[in-house]
C-alpha cells in the first residue's frame, strides 16, 4: 500500500470523514484528499500526529515497518516458589499451636490457620499484582524513552524516506526541478522556474504548469524543448502556501504530477519583529489599572533581522509602525513613540520606546494584548503580537494566547479593528 492508502484505511477504521480528520490535524479536507490520493505528502509534524491518532508508528505509515504486536497480558497466578512459601507458613503455624488443645480450640486453630493461609495467599497475590504494576510502569517508561528516541531517529531520517517514497511514486517524470526566482512585493507575486522531463514522451505531448496559491490557480501552457524537456517561468500571487504541479497532455489524456510545495513565502517577506513589554506585571502591580507608562511599562519593538538597528529607532517611510493596546483584538488606544535615555553601566544610551498616554481599566474576562501594526512601502500590513493576558478581576491574570486565534489569523490585519 502507498502512504495515502494507509491514511485512508486507518481513517475509515476510526469512522472519520476527510473533513473530520482534517479538523483534528488543523488542515483542510482538500489536504486530506491530496494525501490519500498520493498527490502530496504530509509534513513531518503531521505524519507524527497521524501516527498518534491512528496508534501506529510513522514507519508503518511510510511502509517500512510492520504493525507492532500487542503485548500479552501477564498471568495473575502464583508461581511455584510462592506456593512453597505459603505451605511453609501454614506448616509453621500448625506446628506452633498447642497439641493438647480441646476439640473446640483445635477447630478454631485449624480455622485460624486456614484463614492465615488465605490471608497469606491474598497478600502474595496482591504483592504479585503490585510487582506487575511496577514492572508495567518501568516498561512504560522504557517504552516512552524508546518512542522519544525513535521519533528523533525518524525525524532525522524522514527526509530521506519521504524522498525515496516520492521517487517511487513519481511515475510520470524522469526528473524535475523547481526554483523560486524572485518575489515582487509591489505586485505581491512570486515567480518560479519549472523544469520537467517526462518518463515516457509521446509525440505531440504538451504540458501545463499549474500554481495554486491560496484560493487562486495560475496555469502556464508549455511546449517541449530539446530532449523533450518542458521548461517555463510561472508567476502567481504571493501566499504562505503555493503548490506547484504539472499536467502532461497527450490528445485527450491528461495526467497530473505534483512537483513541490512552498510555505511561508508571504510571511517571510516581512521583517522578523518582536513586541516586548510588561503588560502582565503592569496589570498585577496596578490591580487591573494600566497607568500612564513610565520606563517600566514601556514597549519596545525589535527587528531580529538586524539587531543593531531595530525598527523602533526609525519608524518612518519606507516603513511605518504603530503600537497599541487591544481588547479582544479591538483597539483600545495607540501608544506614543518617543526616544528615552537609558543609563547602562554609567553610559547613557538612547532607545526608542512606546508609551501609554492615559490610564486604562481592564475589564474581567477579556483578552488584552500589546501589538504592533507594521506597514511597508507598498501598503502591505502585518500585526505582531506582544504580551497577552486575560484579566480575572480579583485573581491573577491568565496567559492569553490559548483563547486568541491562531498565529496566521493573529498576523492578518483583517482580523483586527483599528
Secondary structure as UniProt FT lines:
FT   HELIX           3..13
FT   TURN            14..15
FT   HELIX           18..25
FT   HELIX           29..36
FT   TURN            37..38
FT   HELIX           44..54
FT   HELIX           58..62
FT   HELIX           80..96
FT   TURN            99..100
FT   HELIX           103..169
FT   STRAND          173..184
FT   TURN            185..188
FT   STRAND          189..198
FT   TURN            203..204
FT   STRAND          206..213
FT   TURN            214..215
FT   STRAND          216..222
FT   HELIX           226..228
FT   STRAND          229..237
FT   STRAND          241..250
FT   TURN            251..252
FT   STRAND          253..263
FT   HELIX           265..268
FT   STRAND          273..276
FT   HELIX           279..285
FT   TURN            286..288
FT   STRAND          289..290
FT   TURN            295..297
FT   STRAND          299..303
FT   TURN            304..305
FT   TURN            307..308
FT   HELIX           311..313
FT   TURN            317..318
FT   STRAND          320..327
FT   TURN            328..329
FT   STRAND          330..334
FT   STRAND          336..344
FT   TURN            345..346
FT   STRAND          347..355
FT   STRAND          360..361
FT   TURN            364..365
FT   STRAND          367..375
FT   TURN            377..378
FT   STRAND          381..390
FT   TURN            393..394
FT   STRAND          398..399
FT   TURN            401..403
FT   HELIX           407..411
FT   HELIX           413..415
//
